[in-house]
Amino acid sequence: MHPTKQLYLFISLGIIIAASAFAWQLIQANKIIIKPVDTQLVSTNYYDIKIEDDDFTLGNPGAPLTVVLFGDYSCSDCQKKYSEITTFVKAHPQDVRMFLKNFPKGSLFFKANDLPERAAFCAGKQNNFWQFADAINEGSNKTDQKGLEQIANDLKLDTTQWSDCLTSDEATQKIKRVVDMSQTLGISTLPTIYINNKKITLEKDLDITNLLTRFIAK
């Protein structure tokens, strides 16, 4: 056989083999069925979340539904969820109780600032925890010393007592226990919400008000 014809034959055979292999892969690919992954909205796992004596309750202390929000005063998503949940609790005060366990999340370049958490805790010592937390979440740039002092003054706290509490070991240890608890629970992102000790999957389109309504309707 002429060398040129032989070359054309090899090329043709190569093309046929490659086309056959591609066609086979295409057939196999068409057999693959991609099923959407269903994300559980409420986990089946039970998490041991300790409610401490110095935690502050919003709602009915004996309510059958318990919501625990782990957040950070400087986190915008946390502020949004805080607002949604507290609005719901205030609308259903006998059906729900809420606990807020905020702790500061630092970053690679910035140290975690727990001043807002200590400030709210110390306001709670004067029965103004939720009012203080509301004021932080509703205002902008209120997490520095000046902004927090303004909130304390607006709420007519005993500012001397409040200031002394800010630097106390009691306030520091309280926030440390929340941080330790978050690490034990494996919390890596904020906000994180638990309803009756079951973790909630916070998808972007989650309507927390609707979810809580379904819980109290059971």
N, C-alpha and C positions, 0 to 999 in steps of 0.2 A: 504494500500500500504506500502511496506517495506520502512523504513526511507531512506535507501541508494538510492533506486529508486526515491523516492520523491525528494531527493537532486539533483540527476542527471536531473530530469525533470525541476526543478527550474533553474538550471544552463543553460540547453538547451533553455528554454524560454527567459532567460536573454540575451543569445547570439543572439537569433533570433531578439529580440526587438532592441538590440544595432546595429545589422547589418542593420535592416530596417531603423533605424534613420540615420545611416551613408549614406545609399544609397539615402535616401530622400535629405539629405544635399548636396550630390554630384550632384544630379539632379538639385537642385536649383542653385548650384554654376555654373553649365554649362549654365544656362539661363542668367547669368550676362554677359553683353557685355561691355567691357572696351573700351571706346572711347578715342583716344589721345586728349589731351588738346591743342588746337591751341593758341599759344601765339601771340598776335598782335605785329607786328614789329614796327608799328607807332601807338601811342595812338590816340584815338578819342577826348581825352580831350585837351582843350586849356589852356596853362599855360601863365600867365602874367609875362613875363621876361623883366624887365626894362633895357633898354640900356641907360646908363648914359653918360653925356657929356665927362667924363674923361675915358671912355672905349676906347680901341684902336682897330681899324678896320683893318682886313686883307682882301684884295680883294676890290671889288667895293662897296662903301658905299650905292649905290642905287640899288644893286643887288636884284632880286626877291627872292633869296634863302638865308636864314639866318641860320647859324649854331652857336649854343652857346655850348661851352664845359666847364663843371664844372670839375675841376681836382685838383690835388695836385702835386707839383714838385717832391715829394719823392715817388710817386706812379708809378710803372713800367707800369701798364696797361694804366694809364693816359698818360704816355710818348708815348706809342705806338699809341694810338688814336690821340694824338696831331700830331704826325708825319704823320699819314695817312691823316688826315684832312687838315693840312697845305700844304702838297704835292698836294692834290687835288685842293685846292683853288689857289695855285700858278700856276697850270696848266690851271685853268678856272677863271682867275681874273675878268672877266666881268660878270660872272654868279652867283658868290657866294660871300658872305661876312661872315667873321667869327669873333666871339668874344670869348676871353678866360677869364673865371672867376675862377681863381684858388684860393683856400683857404686851409690852413693847417688843417689836421685832426689829432688831438692828440689821445692818447690811455689812457688806464687805468693807465699806469705807466709813460708815457712821455707826457710832455706839448707840445701843438701844437706850432710849430716854423713857424712864418709868415715872417721871414727874406727874404726868396727867393721871396715871393710875393711882399713885399715892395721894394725889390731891382729891380725887373722887372718893377714895376710901376714907380719908380724913373728914370729908364732908359728911360721909355716912355716919361717922361717929357722932355727928350732930343732927342725925335723922334727915339728911339732905342728899343722900347718895344719888337717887334717880334724878332729882332736880339738877344736880351738878353734872351728871352724865348727859342729860338732855341739853344743857347749855353748851357743853363741849361739842356735842355732835351737831347742834344747830348752827353754831358759829364757825367762822373761819379764822385760822391763826390764833386759836385760843388754847394752844397746848404749851405755850411758853410761860415763864414765871409771871409776867405782867398780865397776860390774858387770864390765867388761872386765878390770880389775885383779884382781878376785876369780877370774875364770877362769884368768888367768895364774898366780896363786898355786896354784890347785887342780891345775893341770897341772905344777906345780913347774918353771916356766920360770925361766931366769936373768932376773929381772925388771929388773935394771939394763940388761942388753943389750937386752931387749925394749922398755923405755921409751925408750932412745936411738934404737932403730929407728923407733919411732912418729913421731918428729919429723924423720926423715931424708929427704933428697931422694929416696933410692931408693924408699921407701914411697910418697911423694907421686906420683912419676912413674909408678909401677906402676899406681896407681888411675887416673891421668890417661889412661894408654894404654888401659885398659879402657873408660873413658868415650868416648874418641875412636873406638875400635873399634865401640862400640854405635851411635854416630852414623853411622859409615860403613855399617853394616849396616842402618840405618834402623829400629832398635829404638825403639818408642814406648811399649810396655807391658811390664811385668814381671809374672810371669816370662816369658822367652822361651827356648825349647829347640830345639837343633839336634841331629839324629842323623846322623852321617856327612855333615855339612855341608849337610843338608837341613832346612829349617825345619818345625817341627811346629805344626799348628793346635791350639791349646789350647782345645777346647770344654769346656763345663762337665762333660760326662759322660765325658770322656776318661779311660780307665784306662791310665795311663802304664806300669804294671807289665805289663799284658797286651800293650801295644804293643811294649815292649822284648823280651818273651818271643817274640813273633812274629819280631822281627828276628834274634835269635840262633838261631831254629829254621830259618832259611833256609839 
